[in-house]
Amino acid sequence: MAPLQAGVLNGYHATGPRGLLPQLKQMAPDVKWEDKRYVHDGKLWSSGTLLNGMDMMAAFGRETFGAKKGEKDTLADVSVDIAGWPVRGDEYAKNEGLMHMVDTA
């Protein structure tokens, strides 16, 4: 919330918790909100939740310290594999959704 309130995200693509995105869009209309696990825009990285942050850190490590085309695995690539970090993209799967209350009456 601190970067949001300070205006650091204004003009950037960013994400937040899926359930809060409608409120975040109202609070900060100058931010280009996206419904993704994580968003990378220039030097700014943002994630939706704690577990999505793991996806984001794996992507950051691979992008920043990973092997370039034609190179062998780097320490970052091996570390991400050893740590068991997930290999998921920034997009949610079609069957992933917000939890909804189920009327059992």
C-alpha positions, 0 to 999 in steps of 0.5 A: 500500500505504501508505494500505491499511496506514494504514487510510485505505481502511477502510469505503470502496469501493476497487479494486486490481490484479485479480490481487491483489484476493483477497489484498487482500480477505484483508489488508483485510476492512474495505475494500469491494473492487470489481473495476473499473478505478477506484472513486470513493467520496466524496473517495477515488479508487482505480485497479487499475493504471497504465493504469486510473489514466489512465481514473480521471484522465480521469473525475476531470478531467471530474467535477471540472472538466468542463462542467455540464449546459447548459454548453459544453466546459471546459478539462478536457473539451478537455484530456482530448480533446487528450491522447487519454485513453481514454473508458472507464467504470469497468467491465471489458468482458466479454472482459477478463480476467486472463491465464491460463497456457495448457497447450500440452502 
